[in-house]
């Protein structure tokens, strides 16, 4: 099967979010973790490659993405989507802009758009400013993100230091006039050598307009919501046949566990809610750094596979800052990711087959630890958060890989309940 759209995501939860929205179209979607090493012979119509490159050094991110692009082009992809978080998680150094600029050079295109809006999850862009619900990004809990604190809401200002080309804006007044008006605006900006265009969007109708206007672009960048509009256009354009019913993987029978490394505001609420409904253990980075994860491993052995369990490093911003000050920025994160990855392997050996994982970095560490290279998309638990299925050592496992701020307060409980109803 020839791939029509090739997508590259900068973290694992973002990739599952993207795959879930693409799968709503009914077209075949394949989600691969890490740069694929297998042949492109069995590629899907819509391919998603999940990388772990959001906060790594720019040079490393560029190399990973370049390799992913090469694989997708071998699979036949003529259109590429660069997916990052709907809260534009990055720093002045990158990695969103440098990766986009490299992809533009590789694909020979002189202009692309940036649209992280996800109205269904409360992310909107107005006059170039990103909102989280009714709050500006810079006033939302994202201002205290431990890896990418977002202290500015103006996407033009955020992107400009990351790229060499000019950055411009197609604002809501243009988008509201429809695809033709937006195309005209993009052409005008191109004539002024503006290579990077922020596009406003506050509703799904705006996303439809933007997708229609940019469907011919070789490279589009943004959050999963704008990509979710593309399969419909490909069907209308005759690039792919309308979908037919396909068999879905069955939910595996086996134990359950929730593993949370995210420290986002919503995850903190989700952890607090679930503590009263399960056995719970909190991981402390400083303790892990000095004593290892032996105590946590012993705790896990004391609880059966079937028992509801929560192991979390989720903490308040001031606690995160204290750990980073004591251990250093990178080590504070690494010890938590390594511990949760080791615990996931132990849980699998004990019979756990259903994993709920909170946090992009955590999801990447756990999927890599379990040796997962490809995931099948299952039912959505919340917008952009599906159950996914994979094979580990010959056993089927289900994973819900949740971006930090996604899902309702009851998400962990909702996710497990959905598996029991399947």
LOFIKE-980565 format. One record per residue (C-alpha): residue number from 1; residue in three letters; x, z, y. Coordinates in steps of 0.1 Angstrom, whole numbers, m for minus. Layout:
LOFIKE-980565
<NUM,ALA,<X,Z,Y>>
...
***
This chain:
LOFIKE-980565
<1,UNK,<0,0,0>>
<2,UNK,<14,m9,34>>
<3,UNK,<15,19,60>>
<4,UNK,<m3,11,92>>
<5,UNK,<5,42,112>>
<6,UNK,<36,63,107>>
<7,UNK,<35,98,122>>
<8,UNK,<64,122,128>>
<9,UNK,<56,159,135>>
<10,UNK,<80,184,149>>
<11,UNK,<68,213,127>>
<12,UNK,<49,218,95>>
<13,UNK,<17,233,109>>
<14,UNK,<15,206,135>>
<15,UNK,<18,180,107>>
<16,UNK,<m11,195,86>>
<17,UNK,<m32,197,118>>
<18,UNK,<m25,160,124>>
<19,UNK,<m31,150,88>>
<20,UNK,<m64,169,88>>
<21,UNK,<m77,150,118>>
<22,UNK,<m65,117,104>>
<23,UNK,<m82,125,71>>
<24,UNK,<m115,128,88>>
<25,UNK,<m115,90,89>>
<26,UNK,<m117,88,51>>
<27,UNK,<m86,66,50>>
<28,UNK,<m57,76,26>>
<29,UNK,<m33,101,43>>
<30,UNK,<0,113,29>>
<31,UNK,<18,143,42>>
<32,UNK,<55,146,33>>
<33,UNK,<77,176,42>>
<34,UNK,<112,168,55>>
<35,UNK,<127,133,57>>
<36,UNK,<115,115,25>>
<37,UNK,<141,105,m1>>
<38,UNK,<117,88,m24>>
<39,UNK,<108,51,m25>>
<40,UNK,<82,37,0>>
<41,UNK,<64,20,m29>>
<42,UNK,<36,46,m29>>
<43,UNK,<32,50,8>>
<44,UNK,<m3,56,22>>
<45,UNK,<m22,38,50>>
<46,UNK,<m15,68,72>>
<47,UNK,<18,85,67>>
<48,UNK,<27,119,82>>
<49,UNK,<62,133,80>>
<50,UNK,<66,170,88>>
<51,UNK,<100,180,102>>
<52,UNK,<113,213,114>>
<53,UNK,<128,201,146>>
<54,UNK,<109,217,174>>
<55,UNK,<136,242,185>>
<56,UNK,<167,230,168>>
<57,UNK,<196,214,189>>
<58,UNK,<186,181,204>>
<59,UNK,<212,161,186>>
<60,UNK,<200,174,152>>
<61,UNK,<164,167,161>>
<62,UNK,<172,131,171>>
<63,UNK,<190,125,138>>
<64,UNK,<161,139,117>>
<65,UNK,<135,119,136>>
<66,UNK,<156,87,134>>
<67,UNK,<159,90,96>>
<68,UNK,<121,96,94>>
<69,UNK,<115,65,116>>
<70,UNK,<137,44,93>>
<71,UNK,<117,55,62>>
<72,UNK,<84,48,80>>
<73,UNK,<95,13,91>>
<74,UNK,<105,5,55>>
<75,UNK,<70,15,45>>
<76,UNK,<57,m11,69>>
<77,UNK,<46,10,98>>
<78,UNK,<43,m10,130>>
<79,UNK,<29,18,151>>
<80,UNK,<45,52,154>>
<81,UNK,<30,85,166>>
<82,UNK,<53,114,177>>
<83,UNK,<34,146,173>>
<84,UNK,<41,179,191>>
<85,UNK,<21,210,198>>
<86,UNK,<m10,209,220>>
<87,UNK,<7,235,242>>
<88,UNK,<37,212,247>>
<89,UNK,<62,237,233>>
<90,UNK,<96,228,245>>
<91,UNK,<124,237,269>>
<92,UNK,<140,219,298>>
<93,UNK,<165,205,273>>
<94,UNK,<139,192,249>>
<95,UNK,<130,183,223>>
<96,UNK,<98,164,232>>
<97,UNK,<113,141,258>>
<98,UNK,<146,132,241>>
<99,UNK,<129,123,208>>
<100,UNK,<103,102,226>>
<101,UNK,<130,83,245>>
<102,UNK,<151,77,214>>
<103,UNK,<120,64,196>>
<104,UNK,<112,41,225>>
<105,UNK,<148,26,223>>
<106,UNK,<146,22,185>>
<107,UNK,<112,5,188>>
<108,UNK,<121,m17,218>>
<109,UNK,<92,m4,240>>
<110,UNK,<95,4,277>>
<111,UNK,<66,28,281>>
<112,UNK,<47,54,262>>
<113,UNK,<21,81,269>>
<114,UNK,<20,119,265>>
<115,UNK,<m13,135,256>>
<116,UNK,<m12,169,240>>
<117,UNK,<m49,176,248>>
<118,UNK,<m71,190,220>>
<119,UNK,<m105,197,236>>
<120,UNK,<m120,209,203>>
<121,UNK,<m94,237,203>>
<122,UNK,<m96,244,241>>
<123,UNK,<m66,224,252>>
<124,UNK,<m72,201,282>>
<125,UNK,<m51,183,308>>
<126,UNK,<m64,179,344>>
<127,UNK,<m43,164,372>>
<128,UNK,<m13,167,350>>
<129,UNK,<m18,205,344>>
<130,UNK,<m23,218,308>>
<131,UNK,<m50,243,303>>
<132,UNK,<m55,267,273>>
<133,UNK,<m91,274,275>>
<134,UNK,<m98,282,311>>
<135,UNK,<m63,294,317>>
<136,UNK,<m33,274,330>>
<137,UNK,<m7,272,303>>
<138,UNK,<17,293,324>>
<139,UNK,<m10,320,327>>
<140,UNK,<m19,320,290>>
<141,UNK,<m2,340,262>>
<142,UNK,<21,310,257>>
<143,UNK,<41,323,287>>
<144,UNK,<55,349,263>>
<145,UNK,<62,326,233>>
<146,UNK,<94,340,216>>
<147,UNK,<109,305,211>>
<148,UNK,<95,283,238>>
<149,UNK,<81,305,266>>
<150,UNK,<59,281,287>>
<151,UNK,<62,292,324>>
<152,UNK,<50,260,340>>
<153,UNK,<17,241,334>>
<154,UNK,<26,209,352>>
<155,UNK,<35,184,324>>
<156,UNK,<52,160,348>>
<157,UNK,<75,188,359>>
<158,UNK,<80,200,323>>
<159,UNK,<89,165,310>>
<160,UNK,<110,152,338>>
<161,UNK,<142,173,331>>
<162,UNK,<140,162,294>>
<163,UNK,<142,124,300>>
<164,UNK,<162,98,319>>
<165,UNK,<133,75,327>>
<166,UNK,<107,80,354>>
<167,UNK,<77,102,346>>
<168,UNK,<42,94,361>>
<169,UNK,<6,105,357>>
<170,UNK,<m27,87,348>>
<171,UNK,<m52,113,360>>
<172,UNK,<m87,122,351>>
<173,UNK,<m102,100,378>>
<174,UNK,<m86,70,362>>
<175,UNK,<m94,79,327>>
<176,UNK,<m131,85,336>>
<177,UNK,<m134,49,346>>
<178,UNK,<m127,37,311>>
<179,UNK,<m101,18,290>>
<180,UNK,<m97,m12,314>>
<181,UNK,<m90,10,344>>
<182,UNK,<m65,31,324>>
<183,UNK,<m47,m1,312>>
<184,UNK,<m45,m13,348>>
<185,UNK,<m30,21,358>>
<186,UNK,<m4,19,330>>
<187,UNK,<5,m16,340>>
<188,UNK,<10,m6,376>>
<189,UNK,<32,23,365>>
<190,UNK,<52,0,343>>
<191,UNK,<58,m23,373>>
<192,UNK,<73,7,390>>
<193,UNK,<95,14,360>>
<194,UNK,<76,45,350>>
<195,UNK,<84,49,313>>
<196,UNK,<67,82,305>>
<197,UNK,<31,87,315>>
<198,UNK,<11,119,312>>
<199,UNK,<m25,112,306>>
<200,UNK,<m53,136,316>>
<201,UNK,<m80,144,290>>
<202,UNK,<m106,172,291>>
<203,UNK,<m131,158,265>>
<204,UNK,<m133,138,233>>
<205,UNK,<m147,109,253>>
<206,UNK,<m115,109,274>>
<207,UNK,<m95,108,241>>
<208,UNK,<m115,78,230>>
<209,UNK,<m108,60,263>>
<210,UNK,<m70,68,261>>
<211,UNK,<m68,57,224>>
<212,UNK,<m86,24,231>>
<213,UNK,<m64,17,261>>
<214,UNK,<m31,24,242>>
<215,UNK,<m40,12,207>>
<216,UNK,<m15,m17,210>>
<217,UNK,<14,6,221>>
<218,UNK,<41,7,194>>
<219,UNK,<47,44,203>>
<220,UNK,<21,70,213>>
<221,UNK,<30,107,217>>
<222,UNK,<8,137,219>>
<223,UNK,<m12,163,200>>
<224,UNK,<m32,156,169>>
<225,UNK,<m65,150,187>>
<226,UNK,<m54,117,203>>
<227,UNK,<m40,105,170>>
<228,UNK,<m73,114,153>>
<229,UNK,<m90,86,173>>
<230,UNK,<m67,59,160>>
<231,UNK,<m80,52,125>>
<232,UNK,<m114,43,139>>
<233,UNK,<m98,17,161>>
<234,UNK,<m77,3,132>>
<235,UNK,<m109,m2,112>>
<236,UNK,<m126,m19,141>>
<237,UNK,<m96,m42,147>>
<238,UNK,<m96,m52,110>>
<239,UNK,<m61,m37,104>>
<240,UNK,<m74,m16,75>>
<241,UNK,<m106,m18,54>>
<242,UNK,<m133,8,58>>
<243,UNK,<m127,38,36>>
<244,UNK,<m142,44,2>>
<245,UNK,<m149,77,m16>>
<246,UNK,<m118,91,m31>>
<247,UNK,<m113,119,m56>>
<248,UNK,<m100,152,m41>>
<249,UNK,<m77,178,m57>>
<250,UNK,<m95,208,m71>>
<251,UNK,<m88,243,m57>>
<252,UNK,<m62,260,m80>>
<253,UNK,<m71,292,m98>>
<254,UNK,<m47,320,m91>>
<255,UNK,<m38,349,m69>>
<256,UNK,<m37,350,m31>>
<257,UNK,<m15,361,m2>>
<258,UNK,<m13,358,35>>
<259,UNK,<22,355,51>>
<260,UNK,<24,356,88>>
<261,UNK,<55,350,110>>
<262,UNK,<37,339,141>>
<263,UNK,<35,362,171>>
<264,UNK,<9,343,190>>
<265,UNK,<m20,361,207>>
<266,UNK,<m46,347,183>>
<267,UNK,<m25,354,152>>
<268,UNK,<m21,390,164>>
<269,UNK,<m59,393,165>>
<270,UNK,<m61,377,130>>
<271,UNK,<m36,401,115>>
<272,UNK,<m54,431,131>>
<273,UNK,<m87,419,117>>
<274,UNK,<m73,413,82>>
<275,UNK,<m53,445,78>>
<276,UNK,<m85,464,71>>
<277,UNK,<m95,440,44>>
<278,UNK,<m63,438,23>>
<279,UNK,<m32,456,13>>
<280,UNK,<m8,451,42>>
<281,UNK,<29,453,49>>
<282,UNK,<47,448,82>>
<283,UNK,<82,434,83>>
<284,UNK,<106,446,110>>
<285,UNK,<134,421,119>>
<286,UNK,<159,449,127>>
<287,UNK,<153,466,93>>
<288,UNK,<155,433,75>>
<289,UNK,<188,425,92>>
<290,UNK,<204,458,81>>
<291,UNK,<187,465,48>>
<292,UNK,<174,432,35>>
<293,UNK,<140,425,20>>
<294,UNK,<143,447,m11>>
<295,UNK,<117,472,1>>
<296,UNK,<92,444,8>>
<297,UNK,<99,428,m26>>
<298,UNK,<93,462,m43>>
<299,UNK,<60,465,m24>>
<300,UNK,<49,431,m35>>
<301,UNK,<56,439,m72>>
<302,UNK,<33,469,m69>>
<303,UNK,<3,447,m60>>
<304,UNK,<m14,423,m85>>
<305,UNK,<m15,385,m78>>
<306,UNK,<m53,386,m74>>
<307,UNK,<m54,415,m49>>
<308,UNK,<m58,405,m12>>
<309,UNK,<m24,409,4>>
<310,UNK,<m9,405,39>>
<311,UNK,<27,405,47>>
<312,UNK,<35,400,84>>
<313,UNK,<62,401,110>>
<314,UNK,<36,394,137>>
<315,UNK,<43,417,167>>
<316,UNK,<36,422,204>>
<317,UNK,<58,403,229>>
<318,UNK,<78,434,239>>
<319,UNK,<86,442,203>>
<320,UNK,<98,406,198>>
<321,UNK,<120,408,229>>
<322,UNK,<135,441,216>>
<323,UNK,<144,425,183>>
<324,UNK,<159,395,200>>
<325,UNK,<179,417,222>>
<326,UNK,<192,438,193>>
<327,UNK,<199,409,169>>
<328,UNK,<202,378,190>>
<329,UNK,<176,351,195>>
<330,UNK,<184,330,164>>
<331,UNK,<191,359,139>>
<332,UNK,<158,377,148>>
<333,UNK,<139,346,137>>
<334,UNK,<161,337,108>>
<335,UNK,<158,371,90>>
<336,UNK,<120,369,92>>
<337,UNK,<118,333,80>>
<338,UNK,<142,340,51>>
<339,UNK,<124,372,40>>
<340,UNK,<90,355,40>>
<341,UNK,<104,325,22>>
<342,UNK,<118,348,m5>>
<343,UNK,<86,367,m8>>
<344,UNK,<66,334,m12>>
<345,UNK,<88,325,m41>>
<346,UNK,<83,359,m57>>
<347,UNK,<46,357,m51>>
<348,UNK,<45,323,m68>>
<349,UNK,<64,337,m99>>
<350,UNK,<39,366,m100>>
<351,UNK,<9,342,m103>>
<352,UNK,<m1,336,m67>>
<353,UNK,<m15,301,m62>>
<354,UNK,<m32,303,m28>>
<355,UNK,<m10,308,2>>
<356,UNK,<m22,313,38>>
<357,UNK,<7,309,62>>
<358,UNK,<7,315,99>>
<359,UNK,<34,300,122>>
<360,UNK,<51,267,123>>
<361,UNK,<86,279,116>>
<362,UNK,<73,302,88>>
<363,UNK,<54,273,73>>
<364,UNK,<85,252,72>>
<365,UNK,<106,279,56>>
<366,UNK,<80,286,29>>
<367,UNK,<73,250,20>>
<368,UNK,<110,243,17>>
<369,UNK,<115,275,m4>>
<370,UNK,<88,264,m28>>
<371,UNK,<104,229,m31>>
<372,UNK,<73,211,m17>>
<373,UNK,<79,176,m6>>
<374,UNK,<44,161,m5>>
<375,UNK,<10,176,3>>
<376,UNK,<m26,164,m3>>
<377,UNK,<m51,172,24>>
<378,UNK,<m82,192,15>>
<379,UNK,<m111,207,33>>
<380,UNK,<m107,220,69>>
<381,UNK,<m109,258,74>>
<382,UNK,<m110,254,112>>
<383,UNK,<m104,224,135>>
<384,UNK,<m70,211,126>>
<385,UNK,<m63,236,99>>
<386,UNK,<m70,223,63>>
<387,UNK,<m62,236,29>>
<388,UNK,<m35,214,14>>
<389,UNK,<m25,210,m22>>
<390,UNK,<10,205,m38>>
<391,UNK,<27,209,m71>>
<392,UNK,<53,236,m76>>
<393,UNK,<71,238,m110>>
<394,UNK,<43,219,m126>>
<395,UNK,<16,242,m111>>
<396,UNK,<m10,233,m85>>
<397,UNK,<m9,255,m54>>
<398,UNK,<m30,255,m23>>
<399,UNK,<m15,262,11>>
<400,UNK,<m32,267,45>>
<401,UNK,<m5,262,71>>
<402,UNK,<m18,275,104>>
<403,UNK,<m4,270,139>>
<404,UNK,<m1,303,157>>
<405,UNK,<m30,300,181>>
<406,UNK,<m54,280,159>>
<407,UNK,<m84,295,141>>
<408,UNK,<m109,322,148>>
<409,UNK,<m102,360,146>>
<410,UNK,<m116,359,110>>
<411,UNK,<m94,329,99>>
<412,UNK,<m75,346,71>>
<413,UNK,<m107,359,56>>
<414,UNK,<m125,325,61>>
<415,UNK,<m96,307,44>>
<416,UNK,<m97,328,13>>
<417,UNK,<m135,327,11>>
<418,UNK,<m135,289,12>>
<419,UNK,<m112,288,m19>>
<420,UNK,<m136,311,m37>>
<421,UNK,<m166,289,m29>>
<422,UNK,<m148,257,m41>>
***
